[in-house]
Amino acid sequence: MYEALQMGQVNQTRFEQTMVRYAPHPFDGERLVLAVDATNIERPFSTTSADRGWLYKHNLPNCDKPVTVGWQFSTVVVVPAQTSSHTYIVSNRRIKTSQTPAEVASQQLSELRPYFAERPLNLGDRYYPTKAFIQNSSKDYDLLLRLKSNRVFYRKVVRDEQKRGRGAPAKHGARFQCNDPNTHGLPQRVWVGTDENGHKLVVSAWTELHLREAPELALSIIRIQREAASGKTHDPLESWYVWSGQTELDLTQVWSYYKRRYSIEHGYRFDKQDLLWEKPRLRYPSQFELWTAIVSLVHDELQIAQGLGLEVLRPWENSQRKPSPQQIRRGLSGIIVQLGSPAKASKVRGNGKGRAVGTKVRPATRYKVVKKGFSTSNLTNIRC
């Protein structure tokens, strides 16, 4: 397997085109909803692996430093209507240390757009509300992206011909900061309702705002206040989002749309725990990219096999719930056995002959860990 991953190649364009071809289609009256996110492949001890970078590590106790070393991958998936691990991967690419998650995601979405018949809705976390990402992706997608609570936007300039002063005309109007209520003013739209559990939701929207570095963008800022939230970091009472689309988003759909993004987290967990995405000890990034393509393909095959009735449940598992990808995976081996394999039966290898007499094996090259934003003279090896 390791030799195949070292010698194999994949045509990324044709591979993604094939993946999109078999992606699940939305039901009548619904729209195609995608989500994009980045995840870490930790390699803290792999000093012979190139292009490893310092990465933020989520969900650690407050006393630990949330930093790790490894590779990072950007994934675009079709998310299901109900939050679950039943995502469908259409693109999964490595983020080089010279790139940002937003740059890679923007390139992925741009290249995928010709394969979709309709204009999709794309969901994203706080990596993505940047000038470049919104400018590039809003041409082909409607965007609903989460914001950090300290983000700042600006209103349009109100021209007053009677009070024109010296100097260039102002480019920005009044300041709008998400965590400063004094800058909000009255929202243009408000909706009060309940979530799926009957808890109160208040959704407010402010329109015609823009980023300081992109005055030409007309954005809507949306706030969701949830009465039943715990107020902790991962369950805030108040959440902020930015909307960029051809039409205004119905406020009744904001919460139901965005919570579908959490499916990608469940999909990552399934890939790493059950499909062994992180398991192979591969030295070169190109090898791991090929392994990632294989894992993505298997992940999607399990989604396509949902309706075949192949799932195998343990005695303690609930048969009334929708089968999980792991339960489907248990039953899929029966089809694989029936299909057979074009490969010839393996032969007994015997004892290896070993290296030729006089062969000198040089130590593998050690690579420095890349820290983004610093020159190469400041890079240092990691010692764990």
C-alpha positions as CSV (number, residue, x, y, z in Angstrom):
1,M,0.0,0.0,0.0
2,Y,2.8,2.4,0.9
3,E,4.6,1.7,-2.4
4,A,1.3,2.4,-4.3
5,L,0.8,5.7,-2.5
6,Q,4.4,6.6,-3.3
7,M,4.1,5.9,-7.1
8,G,0.4,6.7,-7.7
9,Q,-1.0,9.8,-9.3
10,V,-4.5,11.3,-9.6
11,N,-6.0,13.9,-12.0
12,Q,-7.5,16.3,-9.5
13,T,-9.8,18.0,-12.0
14,R,-11.3,14.8,-13.4
15,F,-11.5,13.3,-9.9
16,E,-13.5,16.2,-8.5
17,Q,-15.7,16.3,-11.6
18,T,-16.6,12.7,-11.1
19,M,-17.3,13.3,-7.4
20,V,-19.7,16.1,-8.2
21,R,-21.5,14.0,-10.8
22,Y,-22.7,11.6,-8.2
23,A,-23.4,14.2,-5.5
24,P,-26.9,14.1,-3.9
25,H,-29.4,16.5,-5.5
26,P,-31.7,18.6,-3.3
27,F,-35.4,17.8,-3.1
28,D,-37.9,19.9,-5.1
29,G,-38.2,23.4,-3.7
30,E,-34.9,23.2,-1.8
31,R,-31.5,24.5,-2.8
32,L,-28.0,23.0,-2.9
33,V,-26.2,23.8,0.3
34,L,-22.4,23.4,0.5
35,A,-20.1,23.9,3.5
36,V,-16.4,24.6,3.5
37,D,-14.0,24.1,6.4
38,A,-10.3,23.2,7.2
39,T,-9.0,20.5,9.4
40,N,-5.6,19.5,10.8
41,I,-3.6,16.4,10.1
42,E,-1.2,16.3,13.1
43,R,2.4,15.4,12.4
44,P,4.4,16.8,15.4
45,F,7.2,14.2,15.3
46,S,7.6,13.9,11.5
47,T,10.7,15.9,11.1
48,T,11.4,14.3,7.7
49,S,8.1,15.5,6.3
50,A,8.2,18.7,4.3
51,D,5.9,21.8,4.5
52,R,4.5,21.2,8.0
53,G,3.3,24.3,9.7
54,W,2.1,25.5,13.1
55,L,-1.6,25.0,13.4
56,Y,-4.3,26.0,15.8
57,K,-5.8,23.1,17.8
58,H,-9.4,23.3,18.8
59,N,-11.2,22.1,21.9
60,L,-8.3,22.0,24.3
61,P,-8.6,22.8,28.1
62,N,-7.8,26.4,28.8
63,C,-4.5,25.5,30.6
64,D,-3.1,23.9,27.4
65,K,-1.5,25.8,24.5
66,P,-3.8,25.2,21.5
67,V,-1.0,24.7,19.0
68,T,0.1,21.6,17.0
69,V,2.3,20.9,14.0
70,G,1.2,19.2,10.7
71,W,-0.6,19.6,7.5
72,Q,-4.0,21.2,6.9
73,F,-6.8,20.3,4.4
74,S,-9.6,22.3,3.0
75,T,-12.8,20.4,2.3
76,V,-16.0,21.3,0.4
77,V,-19.0,19.1,1.1
78,V,-22.7,18.8,0.3
79,V,-24.4,19.0,3.7
80,P,-27.6,17.1,4.6
81,A,-30.8,18.7,5.6
82,Q,-30.4,17.3,9.2
83,T,-27.1,17.6,11.0
84,S,-25.3,14.3,10.8
85,S,-22.1,12.7,9.4
86,H,-23.8,12.0,6.1
87,T,-21.8,14.6,4.2
88,Y,-20.7,14.2,0.6
89,I,-17.2,15.4,-0.3
90,V,-16.8,17.2,-3.6
91,S,-13.3,18.6,-3.0
92,N,-10.5,17.9,-0.5
93,R,-7.2,19.7,-1.0
94,R,-4.1,20.3,1.1
95,I,-3.5,23.9,2.3
96,K,0.2,24.7,1.7
97,T,2.0,26.8,4.3
98,S,2.2,29.6,1.7
99,Q,-1.6,29.6,1.5
100,T,-4.5,30.5,3.8
101,P,-7.7,28.4,4.2
102,A,-9.7,31.2,2.6
103,E,-7.4,31.3,-0.5
104,V,-7.7,27.5,-1.1
105,A,-11.4,27.5,-0.4
106,S,-11.9,30.3,-2.9
107,Q,-10.0,28.4,-5.6
108,Q,-12.0,25.2,-4.9
109,L,-15.3,26.9,-5.1
110,S,-14.4,28.8,-8.3
111,E,-13.3,25.5,-10.1
112,L,-16.4,23.6,-8.9
113,R,-19.0,26.2,-9.9
114,P,-19.3,25.0,-13.6
115,Y,-20.3,21.6,-12.4
116,F,-23.4,22.9,-10.6
117,A,-26.6,23.6,-12.5
118,E,-27.9,26.1,-10.0
119,R,-26.4,28.8,-7.8
120,P,-25.5,27.1,-4.5
121,L,-25.5,28.4,-1.0
122,N,-22.1,28.1,0.8
123,L,-21.7,28.0,4.6
124,G,-18.4,28.9,6.3
125,D,-16.8,29.4,9.7
126,R,-14.9,32.4,10.9
127,Y,-11.9,31.7,8.6
128,Y,-13.7,33.0,5.6
129,P,-15.3,36.5,5.9
130,T,-12.3,38.1,4.2
131,K,-12.3,40.7,1.4
132,A,-10.7,38.3,-1.1
133,F,-12.9,35.3,-0.3
134,I,-16.2,37.3,-0.4
135,Q,-15.2,39.2,-3.6
136,N,-14.3,36.0,-5.4
137,S,-16.9,33.6,-4.2
138,S,-20.0,35.9,-4.1
139,K,-19.9,36.0,-7.9
140,D,-21.1,32.4,-8.1
141,Y,-22.4,31.6,-4.6
142,D,-24.6,33.0,-1.9
143,L,-22.5,33.1,1.2
144,L,-23.6,32.8,4.9
145,L,-20.4,33.0,7.0
146,R,-19.9,33.2,10.7
147,L,-18.2,36.3,12.2
148,K,-15.9,36.9,15.2
149,S,-17.8,39.0,17.7
150,N,-15.2,41.9,17.4
151,R,-15.5,42.4,13.6
152,V,-16.0,45.9,12.4
153,F,-18.0,47.1,9.4
154,Y,-19.0,50.5,8.1
155,R,-22.2,52.0,6.8
156,K,-22.6,54.0,3.6
157,V,-21.4,57.6,3.5
158,V,-24.3,60.0,3.9
159,R,-23.5,62.9,1.6
160,D,-24.3,66.4,2.9
161,E,-23.8,69.0,0.2
162,Q,-24.2,71.8,2.7
163,K,-21.3,70.6,4.9
164,R,-18.6,69.7,2.4
165,G,-15.2,70.2,3.9
166,R,-11.7,70.2,2.5
167,G,-9.9,67.1,1.4
168,A,-11.0,63.9,-0.3
169,P,-14.6,62.7,0.2
170,A,-15.2,60.2,3.0
171,K,-15.2,56.5,1.9
172,H,-16.9,55.1,5.0
173,G,-19.9,56.1,7.0
174,A,-20.7,55.3,10.7
175,R,-18.8,52.4,12.3
176,F,-20.6,49.1,13.1
177,Q,-18.9,46.8,15.6
178,C,-20.6,43.5,16.4
179,N,-19.8,43.5,20.2
180,D,-20.5,47.2,20.7
181,P,-24.2,47.8,21.0
182,N,-23.7,51.6,20.9
183,T,-22.7,51.3,17.2
184,H,-25.7,49.2,16.1
185,G,-28.6,51.4,15.8
186,L,-32.0,49.9,14.8
187,P,-31.9,46.8,12.6
188,Q,-33.6,47.0,9.2
189,R,-35.3,43.6,9.8
190,V,-36.2,41.5,12.9
191,W,-37.8,38.1,13.3
192,V,-38.8,36.5,16.6
193,G,-39.6,32.8,16.6
194,T,-38.6,29.5,18.1
195,D,-36.0,26.8,17.2
196,E,-36.7,23.1,16.6
197,N,-36.9,22.6,20.4
198,G,-39.4,25.4,21.0
199,H,-36.8,27.8,22.5
200,K,-37.0,31.5,21.6
201,L,-34.9,32.9,18.7
202,V,-34.4,36.6,17.9
203,V,-32.8,37.2,14.5
204,S,-31.9,40.8,13.5
205,A,-30.3,42.1,10.3
206,W,-28.5,45.3,9.3
207,T,-28.1,45.9,5.6
208,E,-25.9,48.0,3.3
209,L,-22.7,47.5,5.4
210,H,-19.2,47.0,4.0
211,L,-15.6,46.1,5.0
212,R,-13.1,48.9,5.4
213,E,-10.9,47.4,2.7
214,A,-13.8,46.8,0.3
215,P,-16.3,49.7,0.3
216,E,-17.8,48.3,-2.9
217,L,-19.2,45.2,-1.2
218,A,-22.8,45.5,0.1
219,L,-23.2,43.1,3.0
220,S,-25.9,42.2,5.5
221,I,-24.9,41.6,9.1
222,I,-27.1,39.1,11.0
223,R,-27.3,38.5,14.7
224,I,-28.9,35.4,16.3
225,Q,-29.9,35.5,20.0
226,R,-30.7,32.2,21.5
227,E,-32.6,32.1,24.8
228,A,-31.7,28.5,25.6
229,A,-27.9,28.8,24.9
230,S,-25.5,28.1,27.8
231,G,-23.4,31.2,27.1
232,K,-20.2,29.1,26.9
233,T,-17.6,29.6,24.1
234,H,-19.0,26.8,22.0
235,D,-22.6,27.7,22.8
236,P,-22.9,31.5,22.8
237,L,-26.1,33.4,23.6
238,E,-25.3,35.7,20.7
239,S,-23.9,34.8,17.3
240,W,-23.0,37.0,14.3
241,Y,-23.0,36.2,10.6
242,V,-22.5,38.0,7.3
243,W,-24.7,37.4,4.3
244,S,-23.7,38.1,0.7
245,G,-26.2,37.0,-1.9
246,Q,-28.3,38.1,-4.9
247,T,-31.3,38.5,-2.7
248,E,-32.0,39.1,1.0
249,L,-32.0,35.9,3.1
250,D,-35.2,35.0,4.8
251,L,-34.5,35.5,8.5
252,T,-36.6,32.5,9.4
253,Q,-34.1,30.3,7.6
254,V,-30.8,31.7,9.0
255,W,-30.5,29.4,12.0
256,S,-31.8,26.3,10.1
257,Y,-29.3,26.9,7.3
258,Y,-26.2,27.6,9.3
259,K,-26.6,24.7,11.8
260,R,-26.3,22.4,8.8
261,R,-22.6,23.4,8.6
262,Y,-21.8,21.4,11.8
263,S,-22.3,18.2,9.7
264,I,-18.8,18.7,8.3
265,E,-17.4,18.3,11.8
266,H,-19.1,15.0,12.2
267,G,-17.8,13.9,8.8
268,Y,-14.3,14.8,9.8
269,R,-14.6,12.7,12.9
270,F,-15.8,9.7,10.9
271,D,-13.0,10.0,8.3
272,K,-10.3,10.1,11.0
273,Q,-11.7,7.5,13.4
274,D,-13.3,5.0,11.1
275,L,-11.7,5.5,7.7
276,L,-8.2,5.9,9.2
277,W,-7.5,9.2,7.4
278,E,-4.7,10.2,9.8
279,K,-3.4,6.6,10.3
280,P,-0.8,6.0,7.5
281,R,2.7,7.2,8.3
282,L,3.5,8.9,5.0
283,R,6.6,11.0,4.6
284,Y,5.7,13.2,1.6
285,P,2.8,15.5,1.3
286,S,2.0,14.2,-2.2
287,Q,1.6,10.7,-0.8
288,F,-0.8,11.9,1.8
289,E,-2.8,13.9,-0.8
290,L,-3.3,10.7,-2.8
291,W,-4.4,8.9,0.4
292,T,-6.8,11.7,1.1
293,A,-8.4,11.2,-2.4
294,I,-8.9,7.5,-1.6
295,V,-10.5,8.3,1.8
296,S,-12.8,10.9,0.2
297,L,-13.9,8.4,-2.4
298,V,-14.7,5.7,0.2
299,H,-16.5,8.4,2.2
300,D,-18.7,9.2,-0.8
301,E,-19.4,5.6,-1.7
302,L,-20.9,5.1,1.8
303,Q,-23.2,8.0,1.2
304,I,-24.3,6.7,-2.2
305,A,-25.0,3.3,-0.6
306,Q,-27.5,4.7,2.0
307,G,-30.6,3.5,0.3
308,L,-29.4,-0.1,-0.5
309,G,-30.4,-1.5,2.9
310,L,-26.9,-2.8,3.6
311,E,-26.5,-1.5,7.1
312,V,-25.5,-3.9,9.9
313,L,-26.5,-2.9,13.4
314,R,-25.2,-4.1,16.7
315,P,-27.7,-5.5,19.2
316,W,-27.6,-2.3,21.3
317,E,-28.0,0.1,18.4
318,N,-31.3,1.9,17.6
319,S,-32.9,0.5,14.5
320,Q,-35.4,3.4,14.4
321,R,-32.8,6.0,13.6
322,K,-31.2,6.7,10.2
323,P,-28.3,4.3,9.7
324,S,-24.9,5.9,10.3
325,P,-22.0,5.7,7.7
326,Q,-20.2,3.3,10.1
327,Q,-23.3,0.9,10.1
328,I,-23.4,1.1,6.3
329,R,-19.7,0.4,6.1
330,R,-20.1,-2.9,8.0
331,G,-22.5,-4.2,5.3
332,L,-20.7,-2.9,2.2
333,S,-18.0,-5.6,2.4
334,G,-20.6,-8.1,1.0
335,I,-20.8,-6.2,-2.2
336,I,-17.1,-5.8,-2.5
337,V,-16.6,-9.6,-2.2
338,Q,-19.1,-10.1,-5.0
339,L,-17.5,-7.6,-7.3
340,G,-14.1,-9.2,-7.0
341,S,-10.9,-7.5,-8.0
342,P,-9.0,-7.1,-11.3
343,A,-5.7,-7.6,-9.4
344,K,-4.0,-11.0,-9.5
345,A,-3.8,-13.1,-6.3
346,S,-0.8,-12.1,-4.2
347,K,2.3,-14.4,-4.2
348,V,4.3,-15.5,-1.3
349,R,7.2,-13.1,-1.0
350,G,9.7,-15.3,0.8
351,N,12.7,-13.9,2.6
352,G,13.9,-10.5,1.4
353,K,17.4,-10.3,-0.2
354,G,18.3,-7.1,1.6
355,R,20.3,-4.3,0.3
356,A,23.3,-4.9,-2.0
357,V,26.7,-5.1,-0.4
358,G,28.3,-1.7,-0.1
359,T,25.0,0.3,-0.2
360,K,25.1,3.4,1.8
361,V,21.9,4.8,3.1
362,R,21.9,8.5,3.8
363,P,19.8,10.1,6.6
364,A,16.5,11.5,5.4
365,T,16.4,15.3,5.0
366,R,15.0,17.1,8.0
367,Y,12.6,20.0,7.4
368,K,11.9,23.1,9.5
369,V,8.4,23.8,10.7
370,V,7.0,26.8,8.8
371,K,5.5,29.6,10.8
372,K,3.3,31.8,8.6
373,G,4.1,35.5,8.6
374,F,7.8,35.1,9.4
375,S,10.8,35.0,7.2
376,T,12.7,31.7,6.7
377,S,15.6,33.0,8.8
378,N,13.2,32.8,11.9
379,L,12.2,29.2,11.3
380,T,13.2,26.6,13.8
381,N,13.0,22.8,14.1
382,I,10.4,21.5,16.5
383,R,11.6,19.2,19.3
384,C,8.9,17.2,21.0
